[in-house]
Amino acid sequence: MKSLLLKFLSLSLIALLSFKADDTQTFQGKAYYFSKSKMQLGSWGARMSEAQKKDVAARLKNRLEKTYVLSFDKEASVFKEEDKLDAISGATDSWGANFTRGYQYKNVKNVALVQSQEFYGKKFLVKDSLHTIDWKMGKETKQIGQYTCFKATATVSQDDLAWYNFSWSDLRRKDEDGDGKPDVPMVEIEAWYSPQVPVSHGPAEFWGLPGLILEVSAGDTTMLCSKIVINPDEEIKIEAPKGGKEITKSKYQETIKGKMQEMMSNRGRRRG
């Protein structure tokens, strides 16, 4: 444990000396990530052949494999998905776009989130506090590219992790604890961060560790950093999005669920 602590402190000191070597230069960076998610077909998938599963996986590739860019300075970051055409139709995934993460601005100094979302043609500007993650620091280390990374774990509720998303199971949740609120599934998080990049940023909803998060696994999805560029030649603009109806995360969730409930009710009436 002592040797691990010394290793962490030495890496942190080297990083700080390196980044403070030129105080006239603004510290900025870009981290490039790719993500992969496992395809969950449930009981429906049990009735499918392997050929059918491969066909579905090909059609859902845009939702299962994505690329992102995280731009950051010492205090704030912006995280956005890179646009990609559908592998089958050559078009963007319009249905999935209603439930994907929009342009995300995080300010770790002010613990503030500003995120642009579009839901069925209506624009929202979500302003709220960042969800504080209760990280448990691990002893393990591993190398990701040229960076030595340390392990951290946490448990986060699904609603805090993917508040912009929707599943039909959200409408079927039950109050099993009798507290008047539907039970929310919990998600196990495993992150790997490097003090060689001494910022508290990370991709998606993840932040708050003493170093940039280079890899994170949450549920069925893993995000891995493939490249980091520190102080690129062109200055990076790290600005919060603007425009749209201002709303909190919880109100945005209510809006999505209410609309989907309405759609389901209308579909049921048409069938009747």
C-alpha positions as CSV (number, residue, x, y, z in Angstrom):
1,M,0.0,0.0,0.0
2,K,2.9,2.3,0.9
3,S,4.6,1.7,-2.5
4,L,1.3,2.3,-4.3
5,L,0.9,5.7,-2.5
6,L,4.4,6.7,-3.4
7,K,3.8,5.8,-7.0
8,F,0.6,7.9,-7.0
9,L,2.3,10.9,-5.4
10,S,5.3,10.7,-7.7
11,L,3.1,10.6,-10.8
12,S,1.0,13.5,-9.5
13,L,4.1,15.6,-8.8
14,I,5.6,15.0,-12.2
15,A,2.3,15.9,-13.9
16,L,1.9,19.1,-11.9
17,L,5.5,20.2,-12.6
18,S,5.0,19.4,-16.3
19,F,1.8,21.4,-16.6
20,K,3.1,24.3,-14.5
21,A,6.3,24.6,-16.4
22,D,4.8,27.4,-18.6
23,D,2.4,29.5,-16.6
24,T,1.7,31.8,-19.5
25,Q,0.1,28.9,-21.5
26,T,-3.5,28.0,-20.7
27,F,-3.8,24.3,-19.9
28,Q,-6.3,22.6,-22.2
29,G,-6.7,19.2,-23.7
30,K,-8.8,16.9,-25.8
31,A,-9.5,13.2,-25.1
32,Y,-11.0,10.9,-27.7
33,Y,-13.2,8.0,-26.5
34,F,-15.0,5.1,-28.1
35,S,-17.7,3.1,-26.5
36,K,-19.1,-0.4,-26.9
37,S,-22.4,-1.7,-25.4
38,K,-23.6,-5.3,-25.2
39,M,-26.8,-6.0,-27.0
40,Q,-29.6,-7.1,-24.7
41,L,-32.5,-8.9,-26.4
42,G,-34.1,-10.5,-23.3
43,S,-36.6,-13.3,-23.8
44,W,-37.2,-12.2,-27.4
45,G,-33.5,-12.9,-28.2
46,A,-33.8,-16.5,-26.9
47,R,-36.1,-17.3,-29.8
48,M,-33.8,-15.8,-32.4
49,S,-31.2,-17.7,-34.5
50,E,-27.5,-16.6,-34.5
51,A,-28.0,-15.2,-38.0
52,Q,-30.9,-13.1,-36.8
53,K,-28.9,-11.8,-33.8
54,K,-26.1,-10.8,-36.1
55,D,-28.5,-8.9,-38.4
56,V,-30.0,-7.0,-35.4
57,A,-26.5,-6.2,-34.1
58,A,-25.6,-4.8,-37.5
59,R,-28.8,-2.6,-37.6
60,L,-28.1,-1.4,-34.1
61,K,-24.4,-0.7,-34.6
62,N,-24.8,3.0,-34.3
63,R,-26.3,2.6,-30.8
64,L,-23.9,-0.1,-29.7
65,E,-20.6,1.5,-30.9
66,K,-20.0,5.3,-30.6
67,T,-17.2,7.8,-30.6
68,Y,-16.9,10.9,-28.5
69,V,-14.7,13.9,-27.8
70,L,-14.0,15.5,-24.4
71,S,-12.5,19.0,-24.5
72,F,-11.3,20.3,-21.2
73,D,-9.4,22.9,-19.2
74,K,-8.7,22.9,-15.4
75,E,-12.3,23.8,-14.4
76,A,-14.7,22.8,-17.2
77,S,-15.3,20.4,-20.0
78,V,-17.6,19.8,-23.0
79,F,-18.5,16.3,-24.1
80,K,-20.2,15.4,-27.4
81,E,-20.8,12.4,-29.6
82,E,-19.3,12.4,-33.1
83,D,-22.0,12.2,-35.8
84,K,-22.1,8.9,-37.7
85,L,-24.3,7.6,-40.5
86,D,-26.4,4.5,-40.0
87,A,-24.6,1.4,-41.4
88,I,-27.7,0.1,-43.1
89,S,-29.7,3.0,-44.4
90,G,-27.0,5.7,-44.6
91,A,-29.1,8.0,-42.5
92,T,-28.8,9.2,-38.9
93,D,-30.7,7.3,-36.2
94,S,-33.7,9.7,-35.7
95,W,-35.6,7.5,-33.2
96,G,-32.5,6.9,-31.0
97,A,-31.5,10.6,-31.2
98,N,-34.5,11.4,-28.9
99,F,-32.9,9.4,-26.1
100,T,-29.2,10.2,-26.5
101,R,-27.0,12.5,-24.5
102,G,-26.8,16.0,-26.0
103,Y,-24.0,18.5,-26.0
104,Q,-22.8,18.4,-22.4
105,Y,-21.0,21.1,-20.4
106,K,-19.6,20.2,-16.9
107,N,-18.0,22.7,-14.5
108,V,-16.3,20.7,-11.8
109,K,-15.3,23.9,-9.8
110,N,-19.0,25.0,-9.6
111,V,-20.4,21.4,-9.7
112,A,-22.7,22.6,-12.5
113,L,-24.2,20.8,-15.5
114,V,-25.6,22.5,-18.6
115,Q,-26.8,20.1,-21.4
116,S,-28.7,20.7,-24.6
117,Q,-31.4,18.1,-25.4
118,E,-33.9,17.7,-28.2
119,F,-36.9,15.6,-27.8
120,Y,-39.3,15.1,-30.7
121,G,-38.3,18.5,-32.3
122,K,-38.5,20.5,-29.0
123,K,-35.3,21.9,-27.6
124,F,-34.5,21.9,-23.9
125,L,-31.6,23.4,-22.0
126,V,-31.0,21.2,-18.9
127,K,-29.4,23.2,-16.0
128,D,-28.7,21.3,-12.8
129,S,-26.0,20.3,-10.3
130,L,-23.5,17.5,-11.3
131,H,-24.3,14.3,-9.5
132,T,-21.6,13.7,-6.9
133,I,-20.3,10.2,-7.2
134,D,-19.1,8.4,-4.0
135,W,-15.9,6.9,-5.4
136,K,-14.1,4.0,-3.6
137,M,-10.4,4.2,-4.4
138,G,-8.8,0.9,-5.3
139,K,-5.3,-0.5,-5.1
140,E,-5.0,-1.9,-8.7
141,T,-3.1,-0.1,-11.4
142,K,-2.8,-0.7,-15.2
143,Q,-1.3,1.0,-18.2
144,I,-3.6,2.6,-20.8
145,G,-1.3,3.8,-23.6
146,Q,1.4,5.9,-22.0
147,Y,-0.6,6.6,-18.9
148,T,-0.5,4.8,-15.5
149,C,-4.0,4.5,-14.3
150,F,-5.6,3.8,-10.9
151,K,-8.8,2.0,-10.2
152,A,-11.9,3.5,-8.6
153,T,-15.4,2.0,-8.2
154,A,-18.9,3.3,-7.3
155,T,-22.6,2.5,-7.3
156,V,-25.0,4.9,-9.0
157,S,-28.7,4.8,-9.7
158,Q,-29.7,4.4,-13.3
159,D,-31.7,7.6,-13.2
160,D,-28.7,9.6,-12.1
161,L,-26.5,8.0,-14.7
162,A,-28.9,8.1,-17.8
163,W,-31.5,10.7,-16.9
164,Y,-31.8,11.7,-20.6
165,N,-32.7,8.2,-21.7
166,F,-35.9,6.2,-21.6
167,S,-36.9,2.5,-21.4
168,W,-40.4,1.1,-21.5
169,S,-39.6,-0.6,-18.2
170,D,-39.4,2.9,-16.6
171,L,-43.2,2.9,-16.8
172,R,-43.6,-0.5,-15.2
173,R,-41.5,0.1,-12.1
174,K,-43.0,-1.0,-8.8
175,D,-42.8,0.4,-5.3
176,E,-41.5,-2.7,-3.6
177,D,-40.2,-0.8,-0.6
178,G,-43.5,0.9,0.2
179,D,-41.9,4.4,0.3
180,G,-44.2,5.8,-2.3
181,K,-41.5,5.8,-5.0
182,P,-40.8,3.3,-7.8
183,D,-37.6,1.3,-7.2
184,V,-34.7,2.5,-9.4
185,P,-32.0,0.0,-10.6
186,M,-28.5,0.6,-9.4
187,V,-25.5,0.4,-11.7
188,E,-22.0,-0.7,-10.8
189,I,-19.2,1.6,-12.0
190,E,-15.5,0.8,-12.6
191,A,-13.2,3.6,-13.6
192,W,-9.5,4.0,-14.4
193,Y,-8.0,7.5,-14.0
194,S,-4.5,8.9,-14.4
195,P,-3.0,11.6,-12.2
196,Q,-0.6,12.3,-15.1
197,V,-3.4,14.4,-16.5
198,P,-4.3,16.3,-13.2
199,V,-7.9,17.3,-13.9
200,S,-11.1,15.9,-12.3
201,H,-12.9,15.4,-15.7
202,G,-14.2,12.3,-17.4
203,P,-16.5,11.2,-20.2
204,A,-20.3,11.3,-19.9
205,E,-21.6,11.7,-16.3
206,F,-18.3,10.6,-14.7
207,W,-16.0,13.0,-12.9
208,G,-14.5,13.8,-9.5
209,L,-11.3,11.7,-9.4
210,P,-7.8,13.0,-8.9
211,G,-6.9,12.6,-12.6
212,L,-8.6,12.3,-16.0
213,I,-10.8,9.2,-16.4
214,L,-9.4,7.2,-19.3
215,E,-11.7,4.1,-19.0
216,V,-15.0,3.5,-17.4
217,S,-17.5,0.6,-17.4
218,A,-21.1,1.1,-16.3
219,G,-23.6,-1.7,-16.7
220,D,-23.3,-3.0,-20.3
221,T,-21.3,-0.1,-21.7
222,T,-17.5,0.5,-21.6
223,M,-15.8,3.8,-22.7
224,L,-12.1,3.8,-23.5
225,C,-9.9,6.8,-24.3
226,S,-7.9,6.2,-27.5
227,K,-6.0,9.5,-27.7
228,I,-5.2,12.5,-25.6
229,V,-3.9,15.9,-26.9
230,I,-2.6,18.4,-24.4
231,N,-2.5,22.1,-25.3
232,P,-3.3,21.7,-29.0
233,D,-2.1,24.4,-31.4
234,E,-5.6,25.9,-31.8
235,E,-7.3,27.2,-28.7
236,I,-10.3,25.1,-27.5
237,K,-13.6,26.9,-26.8
238,I,-15.2,25.4,-23.7
239,E,-18.6,27.0,-23.5
240,A,-22.0,26.0,-22.1
241,P,-24.7,25.5,-24.7
242,K,-27.5,28.0,-25.1
243,G,-31.1,28.0,-26.3
244,G,-34.1,25.9,-25.5
245,K,-36.5,25.7,-22.6
246,E,-34.7,25.7,-19.3
247,I,-35.4,22.6,-17.2
248,T,-33.9,20.4,-14.4
249,K,-32.9,16.8,-14.9
250,S,-35.9,15.5,-12.9
251,K,-38.4,17.6,-14.8
252,Y,-36.8,16.5,-18.1
253,Q,-37.3,12.9,-17.0
254,E,-40.9,13.6,-16.2
255,T,-41.4,15.2,-19.6
256,I,-40.0,12.1,-21.4
257,K,-42.0,9.6,-19.4
258,G,-45.2,11.7,-19.7
259,K,-44.9,11.9,-23.5
260,M,-44.1,8.2,-23.9
261,Q,-47.0,7.3,-21.6
262,E,-49.3,9.4,-23.8
263,M,-48.0,7.7,-26.9
264,M,-48.6,4.2,-25.4
265,S,-52.1,5.2,-24.4
266,N,-52.9,6.6,-27.8
267,R,-51.6,3.4,-29.5
268,G,-53.8,1.3,-27.1
269,R,-56.9,3.3,-28.0
270,R,-56.3,2.9,-31.7
271,R,-56.0,-0.8,-31.3
272,G,-59.2,-0.9,-29.3
